[in-house]
Amino acid sequence: MVDTLILVLFVVSGAAAGWLGVDLLPEQQLIRIQNLEQLSWILGGGGALAGLLAGVVFQRLRRRLMEQVRTMPTDLLVSRAVGLILGLLVANLLISPILFLSLPWELVLVKPLAAIAANVFFGVSGYNLAEVHGRTLLRLFNPNSTEALLVADGVLMPASAKILDTSVIIDGRIRGLLESGLLEGQVIVAQSVIDELQTLADSSNTEKRGKGRRGLKLLSNLRERYGRRLVVNTTRYEGNGVDDKLLKLTADTGGTLLTADYNLAKVGEVQELKVMNLSELVIALRPEVQPGDELSIKVVRDGKESHQGVGYLEDGTMVVVDGGHGLSGERLQVTVTGALQTPTGRMVFAKRDGWEGKESSGPTPPKGSGSNARNRGKASGKRGGKGDQDPANPR
């Protein structure tokens, strides 16, 4: 929408300049022209074409500038802006005496051309000086800002903003991640996400109403704790649903979408966006458990098998304990025998110390697989008996 508006403005401006430019021609030339209206149309068309080309160039420059601004550190952005402003200020101070001079009609274009040249020259010079010596100025104003200097040198990468999904807010684990310092940068909450939470909070369904209120309460607590680090983006994006709007917001800001929705994460990856799946992050942060490790597990309930009990690690990982049947509520010393990684998490298999019996070091095999194998073994044994001779090697 913005790009289209820019093109329209440049085309209209170019056409108007060409159409009205006929009046700026000298009177001697106007007298020689027989059809001024035709000349106006020609100049208007040429001006529109020139405006279109200028609009395309301006669009590319604007996109490149926006990409640089999004990835540029704040300190470096401020120093460059100050350098540009100082350069323009010096240019206007130097050019002001020329603007008050009375020049003949033949030199009427000298003033605007001189003003444009001075602003471009001194503006670019101020920007370049800030580019080269801006780090020194930053060191003078803030000697302790080592991080800003490292980012300016390209040693460190600036932290990208984290855009929260509705599922992450309702989940609640985002609070612990922020408190631990694992997530850096600004935290952005889209207005569409807040509207969805409000809709859930006003729902007649008790479960949905509880989720919505829990999410709104979490946002309120994050606002009180982190202040301006939590930013509410009020831009109204067009799209089908909240997920589509979040993807557009992520693409525009260049941030990282933080979600617990598996499907939304995959869609973001397909669109080549930065996506952080909260479930995958939590799984990656869980401590590794290797066979032979000794653990202390409290049995919560009995397992599916007659000799199994079920307990949980501190991070929520389920542990199937052989020899834990009938010991609910007791804390046992167990030894890890194996682990199984599933799309929803990890399952650990362990054996109670001192228990002798059948171990389940992995998932239970499908029913009938063992009996089928035994039947095939029996059948092969029968075929290999005395009555069966190989025709090629008769005994």
Secondary structure, 3 states (H helix, E strand, C coil): CHHHHHHHHHHHHHHHHHHHHHHHCCHHHHHHCCCHHHHHHHHHHHHHHHHHHHHHHHHHHHHHHHHHHHHCCHHHHHHHHHHHHHHHHHHHHHHHHHHCCCCCHHHCCHHHHHHHHHHHHHHHHHHHHHHHHHHHHHHHHCCCCHHHHHHHHCCCCCCCCEEECHHHHHHCCHHHHHHHCCCCCCEEEEHHHHHHHHHHHCCCCHHHHHHHHHHHHHHHHHHHHHHHHEEEECCCCCCCHHHHHHHHHHHHHCCEEEECCHHHHHHHHHCCCEEEEHHHHHHHHCCCCCCCCEEEEEEEEECCCCCEEEEECCCCCEEEEECCCCCCCCEEEEEEEEEEEECCEEEEEEEECCCCCCCCCCCCCCCCHHHHHHHHHHHHHHHCCCCCCCCCCCC
